[in-house]
Amino acid sequence: VQLQASGGGLVQAGDSLRLSCAASGRTFSMYYMGWFRQAPGLEREFVAAITWRGTRTHYSDSVKGRFTTSRDNAKNTLYLQMNSLKPEDTAVYYCAAEIDGSAYSTPREYDAWGQGTQVTVSS
């Protein structure tokens, strides 16, 4: 599967953004999907994940209650709605796909990655 993330930008603290991740190639619904982010000088960290049919989601403590991930398998698209953004949310955001889903918060478990989209939140 090939992934392409989009929707990043420069916003102020408290604003909202919605990221999208378009999938092509293999059947999108076969994949457990995740969002990760990486700030300069830091390791890539887990943000959110969603099951194959979108029936269950997982979030890191740092974004829980502010971010929501969803997917539309008919459109082969994954979403990340980000509300109440904070300066510490500034990072490059990546979408990723894996078949298994058993270790959804671990980057190395993912089989395919999008190119990343920059999110910058000013204070």
PyRosetta script that sets phi, psi and omega in degrees:
from pyrosetta import init, pose_from_sequence

init()
pose = pose_from_sequence("VQLQASGGGLVQAGDSLRLSCAASGRTFSMYYMGWFRQAPGLEREFVAAITWRGTRTHYSDSVKGRFTTSRDNAKNTLYLQMNSLKPEDTAVYYCAAEIDGSAYSTPREYDAWGQGTQVTVSS")
pose.set_psi(1, 142.6)
pose.set_omega(1, 175.5)
pose.set_phi(2, -110.0)
pose.set_psi(2, 140.7)
pose.set_omega(2, -174.9)
pose.set_phi(3, -125.7)
pose.set_psi(3, 142.5)
pose.set_omega(3, 176.1)
pose.set_phi(4, -138.5)
pose.set_psi(4, 115.7)
pose.set_omega(4, 179.9)
pose.set_phi(5, -90.7)
pose.set_psi(5, 148.8)
pose.set_omega(5, 178.2)
pose.set_phi(6, -153.9)
pose.set_psi(6, 169.9)
pose.set_omega(6, 174.3)
pose.set_phi(7, 106.4)
pose.set_psi(7, -3.4)
pose.set_omega(7, 179.3)
pose.set_phi(8, -70.4)
pose.set_psi(8, 172.3)
pose.set_omega(8, 179.2)
pose.set_phi(9, 171.6)
pose.set_psi(9, -172.1)
pose.set_omega(9, 178.7)
pose.set_phi(10, -104.6)
pose.set_psi(10, 121.8)
pose.set_omega(10, -179.8)
pose.set_phi(11, -134.4)
pose.set_psi(11, 170.2)
pose.set_omega(11, 176.7)
pose.set_phi(12, -96.2)
pose.set_psi(12, 159.0)
pose.set_omega(12, 177.2)
pose.set_phi(13, -55.9)
pose.set_psi(13, 135.1)
pose.set_omega(13, -178.8)
pose.set_phi(14, 95.2)
pose.set_psi(14, -15.1)
pose.set_omega(14, 179.4)
pose.set_phi(15, -76.7)
pose.set_psi(15, 176.4)
pose.set_omega(15, 178.9)
pose.set_phi(16, -124.2)
pose.set_psi(16, 154.2)
pose.set_omega(16, 173.2)
pose.set_phi(17, -144.3)
pose.set_psi(17, 150.8)
pose.set_omega(17, 172.1)
pose.set_phi(18, -122.3)
pose.set_psi(18, 121.1)
pose.set_omega(18, 174.7)
pose.set_phi(19, -91.9)
pose.set_psi(19, 147.5)
pose.set_omega(19, 174.6)
pose.set_phi(20, -124.0)
pose.set_psi(20, 154.2)
pose.set_omega(20, 176.6)
pose.set_phi(21, -137.7)
pose.set_psi(21, 110.4)
pose.set_omega(21, -179.0)
pose.set_phi(22, -91.6)
pose.set_psi(22, 131.4)
pose.set_omega(22, -179.0)
pose.set_phi(23, -110.2)
pose.set_psi(23, 146.0)
pose.set_omega(23, 175.5)
pose.set_phi(24, -144.4)
pose.set_psi(24, 162.8)
pose.set_omega(24, -179.3)
pose.set_phi(25, 103.0)
pose.set_psi(25, -114.9)
pose.set_omega(25, -177.4)
pose.set_phi(26, -75.2)
pose.set_psi(26, 168.2)
pose.set_omega(26, -176.0)
pose.set_phi(27, -61.0)
pose.set_psi(27, 118.2)
pose.set_omega(27, -175.1)
pose.set_phi(28, -58.5)
pose.set_psi(28, -38.9)
pose.set_omega(28, -175.4)
pose.set_phi(29, -68.9)
pose.set_psi(29, -8.7)
pose.set_omega(29, 176.0)
pose.set_phi(30, -75.8)
pose.set_psi(30, -13.2)
pose.set_omega(30, -169.1)
pose.set_phi(31, -110.2)
pose.set_psi(31, 135.2)
pose.set_omega(31, 166.6)
pose.set_phi(32, -78.1)
pose.set_psi(32, 131.8)
pose.set_omega(32, -172.7)
pose.set_phi(33, -114.9)
pose.set_psi(33, 146.2)
pose.set_omega(33, -180.0)
pose.set_phi(34, -136.7)
pose.set_psi(34, 159.0)
pose.set_omega(34, 171.7)
pose.set_phi(35, -119.4)
pose.set_psi(35, 135.8)
pose.set_omega(35, 175.7)
pose.set_phi(36, -131.6)
pose.set_psi(36, 164.2)
pose.set_omega(36, 175.1)
pose.set_phi(37, -142.7)
pose.set_psi(37, 155.9)
pose.set_omega(37, 180.0)
pose.set_phi(38, -142.9)
pose.set_psi(38, 119.9)
pose.set_omega(38, 175.7)
pose.set_phi(39, -93.8)
pose.set_psi(39, 158.1)
pose.set_omega(39, -178.9)
pose.set_phi(40, -55.6)
pose.set_psi(40, 129.8)
pose.set_omega(40, 177.2)
pose.set_phi(41, 80.4)
pose.set_psi(41, -0.8)
pose.set_omega(41, -178.3)
pose.set_phi(42, -116.5)
pose.set_psi(42, 161.9)
pose.set_omega(42, 177.2)
pose.set_phi(43, -76.9)
pose.set_psi(43, 158.6)
pose.set_omega(43, 176.2)
pose.set_phi(44, -67.2)
pose.set_psi(44, 131.9)
pose.set_omega(44, -176.9)
pose.set_phi(45, -122.7)
pose.set_psi(45, 149.9)
pose.set_omega(45, 179.0)
pose.set_phi(46, -68.9)
pose.set_psi(46, 138.7)
pose.set_omega(46, 176.6)
pose.set_phi(47, -115.6)
pose.set_psi(47, -54.5)
pose.set_omega(47, -175.4)
pose.set_phi(48, -159.7)
pose.set_psi(48, 159.8)
pose.set_omega(48, 176.3)
pose.set_phi(49, -147.8)
pose.set_psi(49, 158.2)
pose.set_omega(49, -178.3)
pose.set_phi(50, -144.8)
pose.set_psi(50, 141.4)
pose.set_omega(50, -177.4)
pose.set_phi(51, -72.1)
pose.set_psi(51, 173.1)
pose.set_omega(51, -170.9)
pose.set_phi(52, -57.2)
pose.set_psi(52, -40.6)
pose.set_omega(52, -179.2)
pose.set_phi(53, -100.8)
pose.set_psi(53, 3.3)
pose.set_omega(53, 178.2)
pose.set_phi(54, 79.3)
pose.set_psi(54, 17.8)
pose.set_omega(54, -176.2)
pose.set_phi(55, -84.1)
pose.set_psi(55, -15.2)
pose.set_omega(55, -178.4)
pose.set_phi(56, -143.6)
pose.set_psi(56, 142.5)
pose.set_omega(56, 179.5)
pose.set_phi(57, -129.8)
pose.set_psi(57, 157.9)
pose.set_omega(57, 178.3)
pose.set_phi(58, -134.8)
pose.set_psi(58, 146.1)
pose.set_omega(58, -179.0)
pose.set_phi(59, -138.5)
pose.set_psi(59, 151.7)
pose.set_omega(59, 171.1)
pose.set_phi(60, -73.4)
pose.set_psi(60, 157.1)
pose.set_omega(60, -179.2)
pose.set_phi(61, -61.9)
pose.set_psi(61, -30.7)
pose.set_omega(61, -175.6)
pose.set_phi(62, -70.7)
pose.set_psi(62, -19.7)
pose.set_omega(62, -178.6)
pose.set_phi(63, -118.2)
pose.set_psi(63, -7.4)
pose.set_omega(63, -177.2)
pose.set_phi(64, -57.7)
pose.set_psi(64, 131.7)
pose.set_omega(64, -179.1)
pose.set_phi(65, 90.0)
pose.set_psi(65, -13.8)
pose.set_omega(65, 179.9)
pose.set_phi(66, -114.8)
pose.set_psi(66, -34.4)
pose.set_omega(66, -177.8)
pose.set_phi(67, -108.2)
pose.set_psi(67, 147.4)
pose.set_omega(67, 176.3)
pose.set_phi(68, -137.0)
pose.set_psi(68, 127.9)
pose.set_omega(68, 175.6)
pose.set_phi(69, -105.2)
pose.set_psi(69, 146.1)
pose.set_omega(69, 178.1)
pose.set_phi(70, -150.5)
pose.set_psi(70, 170.1)
pose.set_omega(70, 178.5)
pose.set_phi(71, -145.8)
pose.set_psi(71, 152.3)
pose.set_omega(71, 174.8)
pose.set_phi(72, -124.2)
pose.set_psi(72, 98.6)
pose.set_omega(72, -175.6)
pose.set_phi(73, -66.9)
pose.set_psi(73, -26.7)
pose.set_omega(73, 177.4)
pose.set_phi(74, -68.1)
pose.set_psi(74, -28.3)
pose.set_omega(74, 179.8)
pose.set_phi(75, -102.8)
pose.set_psi(75, 2.1)
pose.set_omega(75, -179.0)
pose.set_phi(76, 54.2)
pose.set_psi(76, 43.6)
pose.set_omega(76, -174.2)
pose.set_phi(77, -135.2)
pose.set_psi(77, 138.5)
pose.set_omega(77, 175.2)
pose.set_phi(78, -109.7)
pose.set_psi(78, 145.6)
pose.set_omega(78, -178.4)
pose.set_phi(79, -128.1)
pose.set_psi(79, 153.6)
pose.set_omega(79, 170.1)
pose.set_phi(80, -136.7)
pose.set_psi(80, 106.4)
pose.set_omega(80, 176.0)
pose.set_phi(81, -87.2)
pose.set_psi(81, 121.7)
pose.set_omega(81, -176.6)
pose.set_phi(82, -116.8)
pose.set_psi(82, 115.3)
pose.set_omega(82, 179.1)
pose.set_phi(83, -113.5)
pose.set_psi(83, 162.8)
pose.set_omega(83, 177.7)
pose.set_phi(84, 49.0)
pose.set_psi(84, 50.1)
pose.set_omega(84, -176.0)
pose.set_phi(85, -64.9)
pose.set_psi(85, 146.2)
pose.set_omega(85, -179.5)
pose.set_phi(86, -121.0)
pose.set_psi(86, 156.6)
pose.set_omega(86, 177.1)
pose.set_phi(87, -54.9)
pose.set_psi(87, -33.5)
pose.set_omega(87, -179.7)
pose.set_phi(88, -72.2)
pose.set_psi(88, -4.9)
pose.set_omega(88, 173.5)
pose.set_phi(89, -83.9)
pose.set_psi(89, -5.5)
pose.set_omega(89, 179.8)
pose.set_phi(90, -62.0)
pose.set_psi(90, 124.4)
pose.set_omega(90, -177.2)
pose.set_phi(91, -179.0)
pose.set_psi(91, 171.6)
pose.set_omega(91, 166.3)
pose.set_phi(92, -88.8)
pose.set_psi(92, 127.4)
pose.set_omega(92, -178.1)
pose.set_phi(93, -102.0)
pose.set_psi(93, 134.1)
pose.set_omega(93, -178.4)
pose.set_phi(94, -121.7)
pose.set_psi(94, 141.9)
pose.set_omega(94, 167.5)
pose.set_phi(95, -101.3)
pose.set_psi(95, 152.9)
pose.set_omega(95, -176.2)
pose.set_phi(96, -148.6)
pose.set_psi(96, 156.9)
pose.set_omega(96, -176.5)
pose.set_phi(97, -130.4)
pose.set_psi(97, 139.6)
pose.set_omega(97, 172.6)
pose.set_phi(98, -143.1)
pose.set_psi(98, 154.8)
pose.set_omega(98, -178.1)
pose.set_phi(99, -78.8)
pose.set_psi(99, -42.1)
pose.set_omega(99, -165.4)
pose.set_phi(100, -79.7)
pose.set_psi(100, -55.6)
pose.set_omega(100, 180.0)
pose.set_phi(101, 85.0)
pose.set_psi(101, 1.0)
pose.set_omega(101, -175.1)
pose.set_phi(102, -77.1)
pose.set_psi(102, -22.9)
pose.set_omega(102, 179.6)
pose.set_phi(103, -129.5)
pose.set_psi(103, 60.4)
pose.set_omega(103, -168.6)
pose.set_phi(104, -65.1)
pose.set_psi(104, -18.8)
pose.set_omega(104, -178.5)
pose.set_phi(105, -94.6)
pose.set_psi(105, 2.8)
pose.set_omega(105, -176.4)
pose.set_phi(106, -104.1)
pose.set_psi(106, 114.6)
pose.set_omega(106, -175.7)
pose.set_phi(107, -55.9)
pose.set_psi(107, -39.6)
pose.set_omega(107, -173.9)
pose.set_phi(108, -69.0)
pose.set_psi(108, -12.0)
pose.set_omega(108, 178.9)
pose.set_phi(109, -80.3)
pose.set_psi(109, -12.7)
pose.set_omega(109, -176.2)
pose.set_phi(110, -85.6)
pose.set_psi(110, 142.7)
pose.set_omega(110, -173.3)
pose.set_phi(111, -94.3)
pose.set_psi(111, -24.9)
pose.set_omega(111, -176.6)
pose.set_phi(112, -144.3)
pose.set_psi(112, 145.9)
pose.set_omega(112, -176.9)
pose.set_phi(113, -132.3)
pose.set_psi(113, 145.2)
pose.set_omega(113, 169.3)
pose.set_phi(114, -80.8)
pose.set_psi(114, 176.3)
pose.set_omega(114, -173.1)
pose.set_phi(115, -82.9)
pose.set_psi(115, -11.8)
pose.set_omega(115, 179.9)
pose.set_phi(116, 93.7)
pose.set_psi(116, 147.5)
pose.set_omega(116, 176.2)
pose.set_phi(117, -136.8)
pose.set_psi(117, 134.7)
pose.set_omega(117, -173.6)
pose.set_phi(118, -80.8)
pose.set_psi(118, 130.9)
pose.set_omega(118, 172.1)
pose.set_phi(119, -119.4)
pose.set_psi(119, 123.8)
pose.set_omega(119, 179.3)
pose.set_phi(120, -125.5)
pose.set_psi(120, 124.2)
pose.set_omega(120, -178.4)
pose.set_phi(121, -115.2)
pose.set_psi(121, 118.2)
pose.set_omega(121, 179.8)
pose.set_phi(122, -93.3)
pose.set_psi(122, 150.9)
pose.set_omega(122, -177.8)
pose.set_phi(123, -90.2)
pose.dump_pdb("model.pdb")
